[in-house]
């Protein structure tokens, strides 16, 4: 049985910690709010510009899908542009670590297995809902971001991206 996903965060002394718990997936219904909420959180985090480092604690993550991996990939791009650092991912679950490695996160993130202690209290991400079209655009952008990371990802996600792109253009 999978635990419904939850994302919390804390900011302390220029570091943003994101704690992903349970099953972090884009699905229909209320769980889809996780992806939109994370994307909106990143928009605000990047605009504020007060963060120098990011730690993504996935020590209690049971699974994560490609949409949310594509959203996390934004962290790498932003950190490279900001200060050249690699964000850190804490992963203690071998299945989650394999998923991260399968899309090349081990080449762009520092993946560690030791959880870091967090002194600040974690707050739940503000919940943000979106229209069906906005969600499709978010999923499409996330997968395009993964495709940009490697040739293997480009090959793996090209069919899904083509379908989503066609769906977006059909709905205009």
Legacy VTK file of the C-alpha trace (Angstrom):
# vtk DataFile Version 3.0
C-alpha trace
ASCII
DATASET POLYDATA
POINTS 172 float
0.000 0.000 0.000
1.421 3.390 -0.946
1.199 6.440 1.261
-0.338 9.521 -0.339
2.340 12.023 -1.231
3.147 15.119 0.768
5.717 17.868 0.293
6.885 20.189 3.050
9.600 22.807 3.089
11.745 24.966 5.332
14.116 27.823 4.609
17.029 28.430 6.923
20.198 30.486 6.462
20.054 30.505 2.665
19.158 26.818 2.368
15.792 25.498 1.246
14.926 21.985 2.370
12.130 20.119 0.614
10.856 16.951 2.286
9.005 14.591 -0.047
7.058 11.888 1.763
5.140 8.919 0.385
4.109 8.438 -3.223
4.956 11.582 -5.238
3.034 11.139 -8.470
0.915 13.118 -10.856
-2.468 11.463 -10.916
-5.980 12.640 -11.473
-7.959 14.123 -8.625
-6.594 15.823 -5.504
-3.160 14.189 -5.738
-2.501 16.176 -8.935
-2.280 19.266 -6.747
1.204 18.134 -5.613
2.781 18.747 -9.022
1.142 22.133 -9.560
1.976 23.188 -5.990
5.641 22.202 -6.414
5.929 24.037 -9.732
4.391 27.207 -8.263
6.635 26.939 -5.192
9.696 26.820 -7.458
8.486 29.886 -9.380
8.294 31.857 -6.124
11.528 30.428 -4.716
13.499 31.337 -7.825
11.952 34.815 -8.040
12.800 35.612 -4.398
16.479 34.868 -5.006
17.320 34.458 -1.308
18.370 30.791 -1.474
21.943 29.631 -2.096
21.468 25.878 -1.732
18.664 23.318 -1.975
18.354 19.934 -0.283
15.608 17.551 -1.387
15.022 15.004 1.370
13.535 11.894 -0.218
14.401 9.606 2.704
10.671 8.938 3.235
9.689 8.895 -0.451
8.275 5.562 -1.612
7.951 6.451 -5.325
8.186 9.430 -7.670
6.954 9.755 -11.236
8.577 11.352 -14.257
6.444 14.502 -14.050
7.728 15.321 -10.586
11.268 14.327 -11.567
11.004 16.858 -14.394
9.914 19.486 -11.886
12.876 18.658 -9.629
15.173 19.009 -12.652
14.327 22.728 -12.557
16.404 22.934 -9.371
19.555 21.862 -11.168
19.102 24.391 -13.976
18.358 27.204 -11.535
21.293 26.372 -9.235
23.694 26.194 -12.182
22.588 29.604 -13.409
22.621 31.066 -9.903
25.877 29.819 -8.403
27.109 26.712 -10.229
26.247 24.396 -7.341
24.577 21.018 -7.565
21.457 20.594 -5.436
21.521 17.679 -2.997
19.046 14.802 -2.909
18.881 12.553 0.149
17.647 9.104 -0.860
17.676 6.095 1.458
15.264 3.939 -0.563
17.166 1.841 -3.153
14.152 1.820 -5.504
13.911 5.619 -5.437
17.674 5.942 -5.916
17.493 3.650 -8.972
14.688 5.806 -10.377
16.811 8.934 -9.883
19.795 7.297 -11.555
17.684 5.985 -14.440
16.972 9.554 -15.596
20.518 10.800 -14.986
19.985 12.684 -11.736
23.222 11.209 -10.391
25.061 13.312 -13.008
23.478 16.641 -12.038
22.503 16.276 -8.370
24.619 15.240 -5.398
22.768 12.117 -4.232
23.553 11.137 -0.640
22.126 8.454 1.638
22.502 10.187 5.009
19.525 12.333 6.042
20.390 15.800 7.288
18.870 17.160 10.448
16.525 20.065 9.914
16.409 22.686 12.648
13.543 24.724 11.202
9.972 23.451 11.304
8.648 22.169 8.009
5.571 23.757 6.461
3.272 22.155 3.908
3.574 23.614 0.405
0.713 25.991 -0.345
-1.818 24.009 -2.382
-2.309 25.213 -5.953
-4.816 23.740 -8.354
-4.804 24.162 -12.100
-7.030 23.645 -15.075
-6.707 20.481 -17.117
-4.881 22.447 -19.824
-2.458 23.988 -17.301
-1.719 20.543 -15.897
-1.069 19.129 -19.364
1.319 22.022 -20.067
3.097 21.387 -16.757
3.479 17.669 -17.523
4.723 18.448 -21.036
7.303 20.974 -19.777
8.494 18.560 -17.087
9.073 15.797 -19.625
10.806 18.146 -22.062
13.136 19.136 -19.231
13.969 15.468 -18.628
14.569 14.980 -22.364
17.121 17.815 -22.319
19.144 16.021 -19.653
20.301 13.103 -21.813
19.895 11.274 -25.102
18.494 8.266 -23.230
15.793 10.452 -21.681
15.051 12.030 -25.057
14.485 8.591 -26.534
12.461 7.367 -23.547
10.095 10.340 -23.285
9.765 11.410 -26.958
6.606 9.355 -27.637
4.807 10.697 -24.551
5.863 14.272 -25.324
4.628 13.951 -28.910
1.232 12.712 -27.692
0.900 15.495 -25.116
1.970 18.120 -27.630
-0.635 16.861 -30.109
-3.286 16.906 -27.370
-2.462 20.518 -26.472
-2.642 21.653 -30.094
-5.859 19.733 -30.706
-7.586 21.478 -27.778
-6.879 25.001 -29.038
LINES 1 173
172 0 1 2 3 4 5 6 7 8 9 10 11 12 13 14 15 16 17 18 19 20 21 22 23 24 25 26 27 28 29 30 31 32 33 34 35 36 37 38 39 40 41 42 43 44 45 46 47 48 49 50 51 52 53 54 55 56 57 58 59 60 61 62 63 64 65 66 67 68 69 70 71 72 73 74 75 76 77 78 79 80 81 82 83 84 85 86 87 88 89 90 91 92 93 94 95 96 97 98 99 100 101 102 103 104 105 106 107 108 109 110 111 112 113 114 115 116 117 118 119 120 121 122 123 124 125 126 127 128 129 130 131 132 133 134 135 136 137 138 139 140 141 142 143 144 145 146 147 148 149 150 151 152 153 154 155 156 157 158 159 160 161 162 163 164 165 166 167 168 169 170 171
